[in-house]
């Protein structure tokens, strides 16, 4: 989306228009854009700024403050590895390291085929299930390093790819 198409600009403007009656519409606008486009790059923020009158600096501040917004495209499946205290003491670092190694990316990175993104999370509230991993909202409890290849294969098979 480095250069926005006319259709993309029109859709972003329509999204902004959906929230004109809201007192503080920015989070709702950005959430809808994130959901539809997968990320909120600077070019999109500029369109939102022109349409709403909110400065690009303020929009950028919101996008970079909240972890659910992204400036870069995410993979189809987002793997969130919890590194909160309960998970960390149960070897969560080894789990995220295995995901990174097997997929060839670092935390925050996305595979070249845009199938997977790995995010290091601070706490997902599943301490009793430590170490916990989320993928697209599904929680995997008590993940062992040896489980990682099976989990990756599950999603590759789901997409019709080779395991």
C-alpha positions in Angstrom: 0.0 0.0 0.0 3.0 2.3 -0.5 1.0 4.2 -3.0 -2.7 4.2 -2.3 -5.1 3.5 -5.1 -8.1 5.7 -5.7 -10.4 2.9 -4.4 -8.3 2.6 -1.2 -8.5 6.4 -0.6 -12.3 6.3 -1.2 -12.7 3.4 1.2 -10.7 5.1 3.9 -12.8 8.3 3.5 -15.9 6.2 3.8 -14.6 4.7 7.0 -14.0 8.2 8.4 -17.5 9.2 7.4 -19.0 6.3 9.3 -17.8 7.9 12.6 -18.5 11.7 12.0 -21.1 11.7 14.8 -18.7 10.3 17.3 -17.2 12.6 19.9 -13.8 10.9 19.7 -13.8 8.8 16.5 -10.0 8.2 15.9 -9.7 4.8 17.6 -12.8 3.5 15.8 -11.6 4.8 12.5 -8.1 3.3 12.9 -9.5 0.0 14.2 -11.8 -0.4 11.2 -8.9 0.5 8.8 -6.6 -2.0 10.6 -9.2 -4.7 10.3 -9.9 -4.1 6.6 -6.4 -3.3 5.4 -4.3 -5.2 7.9 -2.2 -2.2 8.9 -2.2 1.6 9.1 0.8 3.0 7.2 1.7 6.7 7.0 -0.1 7.2 3.7 -3.3 6.0 5.3 -2.8 8.3 8.3 -2.4 11.2 5.9 -5.8 10.5 4.3 -7.4 10.2 7.8 -5.8 13.5 8.8 -7.1 15.3 5.7 -10.6 13.8 6.2 -10.9 14.4 10.0 -8.7 17.4 10.7 -6.7 15.4 13.3 -3.0 16.0 12.8 -0.8 13.2 11.4 1.4 13.5 14.5 -1.6 12.7 16.8 -2.7 9.8 14.6 0.8 8.4 14.4 1.0 8.7 18.2 -2.1 6.6 18.6 -1.0 4.0 16.0 2.4 3.6 17.6 1.1 3.6 21.2 -1.5 0.8 20.9 0.0 -2.6 20.1 -3.0 -3.8 18.1 -2.2 -1.2 15.4 0.6 -1.9 13.0 2.6 0.3 10.6 3.6 -2.6 8.5 1.5 -5.5 7.0 1.0 -8.5 9.3 0.8 -12.1 8.2 -2.4 -13.9 7.7 -1.8 -15.7 11.0 -0.4 -13.7 13.9 1.4 -15.7 16.5 1.5 -14.0 19.9 4.0 -15.5 22.3 3.4 -14.4 25.8 6.6 -13.4 27.7 4.9 -12.3 30.9 6.4 -13.5 34.1 4.4 -16.7 34.5 5.1 -17.7 30.9 8.7 -16.6 31.0 9.6 -18.7 34.0 8.1 -21.7 32.2 10.5 -21.3 29.2 8.4 -19.1 27.0 11.6 -17.5 25.6 12.6 -21.0 24.2 9.1 -21.3 22.6 9.3 -17.9 20.8 12.9 -18.7 19.8 11.7 -21.9 18.2 8.9 -20.2 16.3 11.4 -17.6 15.1 13.9 -20.2 14.1 11.4 -22.4 12.3 9.9 -19.5 10.4 13.1 -17.6 9.8 11.9 -14.3 11.3 12.5 -12.2 14.4 9.7 -11.1 16.8 7.7 -8.4 15.1 8.6 -9.9 11.7 6.5 -11.4 9.0 7.4 -14.3 6.7 8.0 -13.5 3.1 4.9 -15.3 2.0 2.9 -13.1 4.5 1.5 -16.3 6.2 2.9 -15.6 9.7 3.8 -12.7 11.9 5.4 -13.3 15.3 4.7 -10.9 18.2 6.3 -11.0 21.6 3.5 -10.1 24.1 4.0 -9.1 27.7 0.9 -10.8 29.3 -2.2 -12.3 27.7 -3.9 -13.1 31.0 -3.5 -16.9 30.6 -1.0 -17.3 33.4 -2.5 -20.7 34.5 -1.8 -22.0 30.9 1.8 -20.9 30.9 3.6 -20.8 28.6 0.8 -19.6 26.4 0.7 -18.7 22.7 -2.2 -17.1 20.8 -2.8 -17.5 17.1 -5.6 -15.5 15.6 -7.3 -15.4 19.0 -7.0 -19.1 19.7 -5.0 -19.8 22.9 -2.5 -22.7 23.0 -1.8 -23.7 26.6 1.3 -25.1 28.1 3.2 -25.0 24.8 6.4 -26.9 24.7 9.2 -26.2 22.3 8.5 -29.6 20.7 4.9 -28.5 19.9 6.0 -25.6 17.7 6.5 -27.5 14.4 3.1 -29.2 14.8 1.4 -25.8 15.4 3.0 -24.3 12.4 2.1 -27.3 10.2 -1.5 -27.0 11.4 -1.8 -23.6 9.9 0.1 -24.4 6.7 -2.2 -27.4 6.1 -5.2 -25.2 6.7 -4.0 -23.0 3.9 -3.4 -25.9 1.6 0.4 -25.6 1.8 2.9 -28.3 2.4 3.7 -29.1 6.0 
